[in-house]
Amino acid sequence: MYHVPNEGRRSIRTGARMKETGLKSGVPDICLPTAHGGFIGLYIEMKVKPNKPTENQKKWLTALRCAGHLTAVCYSFEEAKELIEGYIKMPVTVTKGS
C-alpha cells in the first residue's frame, strides 16, 4: 500500500518539479495494488467533512472503477481502516498471468 502525495500547498517550483516527475492531479490518496474480491486493486480518496471530491478526483475514481479497481471516498482514518481490512479479507482474485 502506498500514499500519493497530491495534497497540500507547495511552492510553484516544487509543484513544477513534481509534475515533471509524473505527479497527476486528482489521483486518489491511497493505493493498495493487490487483487481481492474480484477487484484488481483498491484506491481511496481521503477527505475531511464537509469537503467532497473535486471533478478531477471523480474522473479518476470513475476511470479506476471502470478498469476493475474498488474505489471509495473515506472521511476518517477509522473508515479507511475498516475498508482496507475488509478488502484484504476478501478472497484473492486470480488474474491472467497469476
N, C-alpha and C positions, 0 to 999 in steps of 0.2 A: 504494500500500500504506500502511496506517496501523495504529497501535497503539491499543488500547482500554485506558485507564488504570484497570483494575479492581483491580490487585494492591496490596498494601502496606497498612500501617496508617495511619490518619489520624484526626484529631480528630472528635468527634461532629458538630461544627459544619460542618467541611469535608465530611464524608460526607453530611450532610443537603443541603448546597448542591449537591453533585454529583448526588444523586438528583433534586433539583428540576430540574436541567438535562438530565436524561434518562439518566443512567448506570444500567445494568441489571446486576444481579448475575448472574454466570455466563457473560456474553458472552465468547467466545474473545478471546485477547490480540491476535492479528494478523489483519487482513483484507486480501485482495488482490481488489478488486472488478472483476476482468477475467475474461471468459469464454474458457476454453480446454478442449480435450479433452472437450467435451460437458457441462461444468460451467458454472455461471453466476458462480462466484467461488470463492475459497479462504479458509478460516478455519482458523487454527492456535491451539491451546491449548498454551502453553509450561508445562512442569513440570520440576522438579528431582527426580531419583530419590531416594527411592522413592515420592514423592508421586504420587497418582492424581487424576484429575478428580473434583470433587465431584458429587453428584447433580444439582445445578442446572446445572453445566457440561455434564454428559452430556445433559441435556434440551435445552440449546441446540444442542449438536453434532448431536443426532438431528434436531431441527427444521430446522436449516440443511441437513443432508444430504437430508432429505425435500423441501426446497424446491429442490434442484438444485445445491447447493454441494458441493465437495470439502472434507472436514473431516479434521483429524488432530490428534493429540497428539504433540508433539515434546519430547524430553528434553535437547536440546543445540542450540547455535547451528548447528553443522555439519549436524545432522539437518534442521533447519528450512530452512537454506540449500539443501541438496540437493533438498528437496521443492519449494521455491519455484522454483528453477532448472529442475527437471523440468517443473513445471506450466506455466511461461511458454514452454517449448519445444514444448508440445503445440499442435496446430493451434487457431487462434482459432475459437471457437464462434459461429456466426451465430445471433442470436436475433431474434425479432419486433421490428420497428422498426429493425433494424440496416441 
